[in-house]
């Protein structure tokens, strides 16, 4: 019974996180936008590698768990994710030490890496897939909390840095 409850909570979080982080779309059958579209009057688009509009680990469709996966490729992906997360963590640590509490404005190396990797669907082990999903849920929740003001502004760079360090550590274990 406890397992079912945990699975239900995890699935609910996944669904709610996906709803909060999916890109808005325009319904082509009518001329009016749906409620989720953001019409920016300036016409300027935010930098695609910042966390202003999405989570670095937002994309998940590119991965799938399979018994037939390339362990060498999986280790390379883990290494790329780990290095990118460490780069972002270092940047956020520097920002925190300089009292710069605008972590959503950094040009995220992790987001750029995931965007590049997401071009191709990639089979990975069940363990890797679960680690990615768990890291995604945690990081996206933190980014959303910073974005909506649930985290104190003076703590935001430090907390965001910690989430990147957690990703770096967990994928660092998978790259060996």
N, C-alpha and C positions, 0 to 999 in steps of 0.2 A: 504494500500500500504506500509506503514511504517512497519507493522508487517511482511509482506512478505520479505521486505528488511532485517529486523533483523534476520529472520529465515534463509535466504540465507547466511548471513554473519556468523551466528553461525554454520550452516552446513559446510560451507567452512572451517572455523577454525577447526572444528572437523575432517574433512577429511585430511587437511594439517597436523594437529598435529598427527593424526594416521599414516600418511605416514612417518613423520619424526621420529616417535618413535617405529614403528613396528620392530620386530626382523628380521634381514636379513635371507633370505632363499636361498637354493641352488636348482636350477632347476634340477630335477632328470633325465630329458630326455637328457641332454647334460652333458659333463664333465666340462664345464666351468661355473664358478660362475656368478650370475647376478651382476649388477653394485652395489648392496647394501651390498654385503658381505664384511666383514672386516677380511682379513686373517692376523692374528698377527704372526709375525715371531718368537716371543719368545715362543709361545705356552701357555703362562700364561693367565689365564682367570681373568678378573676383579672380585672383590668381588660382589656377586649377590645382596647384600643389599646396595651397593653404588649407587650414582646417576650418575656415570661416563657414563653409557651406556643407562640409561632409567630413566623415571620420576617415583617418588614414587606412583603416582596415575594412572600410565599408563594403568593398567588392568581395563577394564570396562565390559567385557563380562560376568562376574560373577554376575552382578546385572541386575535386570529387574523390571520395574514398574508394579505393579499389585494391584488390589483392594483387593485381598486376600493375605495379608502378616501378619506376626507375629509381632505385635508392640513391644513385649518384646525383640525378637531377633533383631529387627531394632534398638532399644535403646542400646542394648549391642554392636552392630556393631558401632554405632555412638560414644559410649563411648570409644571403642578400638581405633577408628580412631582419636578421640580427644586427648586421652592420648598419643598416639604415635606421633602425630603432635606436642604436647607440649614438649615431650622429645627431638625431633629434633630441635625445636625452641630454647630450652634452650642450647643445644649443639652449635647451630649456633651463639647464642648470646655470649657464652663463647669464641668461635672462633673469633668473631668480636672484642671483647674486648682485645684479645691477638694478634690482627692484623694477624690472620691466615685466609687468604682469599682463601681457597681451599674447598669450601662447597660441591663440587661434590664428595669429597673423604670420607665424613662421612658415617659411617655405619647407614643407615636410618632405624629407628624404624618403621616409617610409611610404608616404602616400604616392610619391613619384615611382618608387620601386614597385608597389602593388599595382599601380595603374599600368606599368610596363609589363609586368608578369601576367596581368589579366587579359592580355591580348589572346592568349591561347588557353584552352581548357587543359588542365593538368591533373593526371591521376596521382594521388598521394596515399600514404598509409592511413589507416583509421586513426592512429595516434596523432599523426600530423594534422589531419583534418579536425579532430576534436580540439587540439591545441589552438589551431587558427580560430575556430568558432568561439572558444572560451576567451581568447585574447581579444577577439573582435567585440564580443559582448561587453567585456570590462572596459576596453578603451573607448568604445563608442558611447557608453554610459557616462564616462568621465568627460568626454568632449561635449556631450549634450548638456551635462550639468554645468560645465564652465560657460557654454553658450547661453544657457537660460538663466544664469546668475545664481544657481544653487550653491556654487562654490565661491567663497570669499575671494574677491579680486586679488588681494595681496597674497593669496595662497595658490592661485591658479597655475602659475608657471611651475611651481614646485610639485603640485599634484599631477599635472600633465607629464612632467619629467619622470615622475615615479612610474606612471603607466607605460611610458616608453621603455624604461629600464626593465620592467616586468616582461615586456614582449621580448626585449633583447636577451634576457636571461633564459626564458622558456625556449626560444628558438635556437639559442646558443647551445643548449643541450641536445637539440635535434640535429645539429649540423655535424656532430662528431660521429 
